[in-house]
Amino acid sequence: MRKSLVVGAAVLALAGSAVAVQSQTPRNETFRMLEMFGDIVGAVEQAYVVPVDNKKLIEAALRGMMSSLDPHSDYLPPSGYGELRERTEGQYSGVGIVITSEGGLIKVVSPMDGGPAVKAGIQAGDVISQVDGVNTAGMTNSEVSDKLRGPAGTAVKLTILRDGADSREVELVRDVIRIDSVTGRLEGDLAYVRVSSFNQNTGTELTTVIERLRRENPNIAGYVLDLRNNGGGLLPAAIAVSDAFLERGEIVSQRGRRPDQIERYAATAGDLTGGKPMVVLINYGSASASEIVAGALKDHQRATLVGLTSFGKGSVQTVFPLRGGQDGALYMTTARYYTPSGRSIQKIGIEPDLEVSRSAAEARIISRSNFVYSEAAYATALDASIGAERRGPHAAHEAPGANYPADKDYQLERAFELLRVGGELSRLPAPGADIVIDGNVPETAAEPAAQP
C-alpha cells in the first residue's frame, strides 16, 4: 500500500498567546517581584550613565528569563519570530547555519548542506567568536542571527574557534538558502538518501526522491538514510519520515509536566521502500527530529544505525505567539521526547549499533570528554528523567588510521558494505588494515572532511 507523506501545516505547535498555568510562587510574592522589576527599569532609565532604550532593555530581560530555563527556551522579538517561520517554510537569506548559545558562547549546531557556511568548511561544534569584528560573548541566538542574516550577495566576516586549531577568519557571502531537505542518488543497486533538515516540505520531498530512485532502478537492494549533521526541525516532518519506513507501531511520544500530558504518534500502514534493508547514519550533529527518526527505526528493528552517538536533544519546544506575533513569541520547552521503547533521548542521545568514526579527528573528540559536543555539555540542560546518562569518553569501535584517504567517507562506505550483506551486522566483513579497532588514533591524522 502506497503511503502519503503530506506534512501538516503546524509549525512546531503554534499555540495561542496566553498560557494557562498554575504558578508555584504565591501571587503576592509574584506581584511584589514584578513591582520590583518596574522599579529597576525606572532606576536604569533615570540614573544609568547613558540614555537607554526601554524596549530593548525589557526584551533583554525577557530573553534572560527564558534562557535561564534551559538552552532552548527563548523570547523571540518580532524579527526573530519571522525568521523562525521562514526557516520552517524552507527558504531564507543568510549564511546557512543553525546556532545555539551555551555558556556565553555561540556554537554551530549544524551547517546546512550547500550553504555558504558549509562551503567555507564550518563544522558542528565550531564557536563563532566574532561577527564583523564584534565580539559575540554574551550575545543571544537572536542577536547573532540578526547579524548573520542580510540581503543575498552581501558579505559577513566570522572569526571561528575550533578544538585543536588556531582561530581563523572566514568571509561568507550571504545567499538565499533554499532548503531542499531531501536529496538522493543511486550507488549501483543501493540508494543513498540524505535528509539535511526537517521543514514543512520534508515529507513530500522524501516521497518524491524515493519514487524517483525506484523508477531509475526498480530493483534497489537497500537504502542508506543519512541524518548526520541534521540539527532537527519540525516534529510533523520527523513523524512523516519515520512513517515512510514503518508499517505500524509507535513512532515517538512526548510527555509534559503533568502525568496526563502525554501525546503518542503512531505509524500508518505502508513502507515506501517495500521493506528493503536500511542503514541510518548519525553523528553528534544529529539532533532533535533526527533523533526521533533514528530512535523509532532502531527500536522497531527497521534499520541498523551506523556512526556516532547523536546530540541528545530530546526536548519539545512550543511557539507561543504574543498578540498574534506582533510582540514576537515565546519559544518554550514544554515536554520531553521518548522513543517507542520508552527511552529518553534528552542528554543521552541515540547510540549506533555499529560505532564508526568518520575520521581520526572525530575519534579523538569522543575519546576526550571536555571536547564532546552534545546536549549533556549544557549546564542548564534538562535531565533525562529516567536516571540514565550519556556514555562517557571512550575509544571509538572503528576509526580510520593515519593512512586512510581524507576524501573518502568511511562511515558511508561501511553502511554500503552492511547493505551488501543484507543489513546483518553478523555478516559484515572485517574492516581493512588502515582502520583502528577499539584503540587510540594518532594525533597527526587528517581532519574530517565536510559532510555530504
Salt bridges, closest charged atoms under 4 A:
GLU29 OE2 - ARG32 NH2 3.05
GLU59 OE2 - LYS55 NZ 2.81
GLU83 OE2 - ARG87 NE 3.41
GLU86 OE1 - ARG149 NH2 2.79
GLU102 OE1 - LYS107 NZ 3.37
ASP113 OD2 - ARG194 NE 2.79
ASP126 OD1 - ARG162 NE 2.81
GLU143 OE2 - ARG63 NH2 3.16
ASP163 OD2 - ARG368 NH2 3.34
GLU187 OE2 - ARG185 NE 2.89
GLU211 OE2 - ARG2 NH2 2.39
GLU216 OE2 - ARG212 NH1 2.96
ASP226 OD1 - ARG194 NH1 3.49
ASP226 OD2 - ARG228 NH2 2.92
ASP243 OD1 - LYS3 NZ 2.75
GLU250 OE1 - ARG264 NH1 3.02
ASP260 OD1 - ARG258 NE 3.11
ASP271 OD2 - ARG302 NH2 2.99
ASP299 OD1 - ARG343 NH2 2.69
ASP327 OD2 - ARG323 NE 2.82
GLU355 OE1 - ARG391 NH1 3.93
GLU355 OE2 - HIS394 NE2 2.56
GLU375 OE1 - HIS72 NE2 2.86
ASP383 OD1 - ARG336 NH2 3.10
GLU398 OE2 - ARG414 NH2 2.95
ASP409 OD2 - ARG228 NH2 2.84
ASP409 OD2 - ARG358 NH1 3.29
GLU417 OE1 - ARG414 NH1 2.61
ASP438 OD1 - HIS397 ND1 3.20
GLU443 OE1 - ARG364 NE 3.39
GLU447 OE2 - ARG364 NH2 3.57
